[in-house]
Amino acid sequence: MKNSISTRKELTVLKIEEEVFDFRHRDSFRNSIDVMVNKESSKNLIIDFSQVKAIDSSGISSMLLAHQLANQSNGLAIFVSLCKQIKDLLKLTNLDKQLYIFSSINEVMTLIEPAMKTKRNNRGKSPSPVDESIGELLCDEIDLIVEQDLDDEHLDENLVEPEEINDESSLSDQSEEKESGSKKRGRPRKA
């Protein structure tokens, strides 16, 4: 199997330089991944499929093997630049949910950059567990909005029973009661 190996910001990039990734390349791919993960201690791998146009079941199993070997060494195997045929095949087998798949190396670098900066700043401190670093690499920040707790008595006052929905007079009575109430709840209207 023709391939090239490079390093980019503490990540090892394995670029597969074949148009068809099939049973003929299975053993050499496995050996390459094994050497990188176990002997060279490259825990985080980016596997570039930009030149691959077709794949078979051996190629898919090789991708899974790379994912498993990287996980066993507390690292990641990230697959980038997959063609439509490979993406469709992975979706069909539900492997797209198990593997880390990105559209380009630059996308991965953009996501990893903040985590790498944090890692460099924390070198003197204890290392964070792998699960936390994966979360930093692959998750977006989530903003939490705190809402005021509502009392149970306020929740029950505006409930309408299913039988009352068809009875228009009871709905109009309730709306009149609401309008005569002291305060309305909900969002304020724009002026």
N, C-alpha and C positions, 0 to 999 in steps of 0.2 A: 504494500500500500504506500503510495506517495503521500507524504505529509510534511509539514514544516512546524517547528516548535519555536515559539518566541515568548518573551516575558514582557508583561505590560503592567506596571504598577503593582507589583507583588502577586500577580496572577499569571499562570502559565496558559498560553494560548496554543492549542493544537489545531492547525488548519488541515483539514482533509482535502487533498488535491486529487480527487478522483471524481468522475462523473457518476459512477454507480458504486454505491456502498453496499456490498453483498457478502455472501459466504466466503468469497475469495479473500476478503480483507479482515475477516473476523479475528484470526489468530494474531496477525500483526498489530491490529488495533488494541486487542487485549494486552499484548506485551508492552506496547507504548504506554497505555494507561497505567499498567502495573509498575513499570519503571518510574514513571513520573510521580505516582502517588506514594509508593513504598520506598524506593531507593533515593530519589531526588527530593523527597518530602515536599512536593508541590501539592498542597492539600486542596487548593482552589483552582479548578480548571475551567477554561472556556474552550469549548469544542466548536470550531467554526465549520459550518456545513455550506458555506456560500457557493462552493463549486459542485456540490453534490446535487444531482438532478433526479436520482432514483435510488430506492432502498428496498431491501427485502427483509424477511423475518430475522435473518441473522444480523442484519444491520440494526434492527430495532432491539434485539436482545443485547447487542454490543453497547447500545446506548444505555440500556438498563444496567448493564454490568458496570459501565463507567460511573453511573449515578451511585450504585451500591458501594463500589470501591472508594469513591470520594467520601461518602457518608461514613464508612468504616474508619477512615483516617481523620474524622472530624472536619471534613471539608465539604466543598460543593463542586458539582459538575454542572456547568451552565452551557446550554446548547443555543447557538445563535445562527441566524441567517438560514433557517430551514425553508426549503421551497414549499409550494402549496401542496404538492403530492405527499410530502413527508408530514406536514402539519395535519392534513386530512386523515392520514393513516393513524397518527397518534391520537387524534380526536375519536376516531372509530374504536380504538382499543382503550380509550379513557386514560392513556398514558400522558396526555397533555396536562392532566391535573397532578400527576406525580413528579414529572420532570420539570426542571427550571428552564423555560424556553423564553428567549428574548429575540427581538427582531435584528439587533446589531450589537457589535462589541461596544460601540459608543453609548448605547442605551445602558448596558451593564456598567460601564465606567461611570456614567452619570449617577447611577443609583449607589454605586459603591464608594464614590469619592467622599461623601460626608462620613461614612463609617470608617474609612481609612484615616481621615483626619483625627477622628475621635480616638482611634486605636493608637496613633502616633503620640497623641497628647497624654494617653494613659499608660505609657510604657512602664513607668515606675510603679504603677498600681497593679493590683492583681488582675489577671486576664479574665475577660468576661466569658461565660460559657458559650458554646457554639450556638445553642438555640437563640441566645440573645443577639449574637452577631448576624445570624440568618434573618432574624426579625428586622434588624437595622438595615440589612441589605435589600430586603424584598418588600417591606411594608411601607406604606405612606403614613405620614403623621396623621393622627386623628385628633381633631379638636372636640373636646367635650364641652357641652353647654349645660350648665346647671339650671334647672328649673325649680321654681318654688313648689313646695309640697302643697297639695290641695287637701282640705278637710273632707272627710267622707260626707258630711252633711251638704256640702256644696255640689258634690258629684250627683247626688240623688235627685236634687230639685228640678233638674231639666230633663229628666228621663221621660220618654213617651212610651206607653205600653203599646204592643202591636195592635190591639183592638181599637185603640184611639186614633190610629193613623187614618182610617177610612172615615172617621167621624169628623167632618170639617168644622163643626161648631166647637168641638173641644179643642181643636188646634187653634182656632181664632181666640178662644178664651185664654189659652195658655200664652199666646203671643201678647194679648192685652195685659195679662198679669206681669209678663216679663217687662213690657214697656213701662208699666207703672212702678216697677221695682227700683231700688235705689241706684244700683250700678249695673252696667252691662259688662259681661265678660267677653274676652276675645281680643283680637287685634284692633287697635284704633284705626279708623278710616282716615285716608289721606284727605287733606283739605283742598 
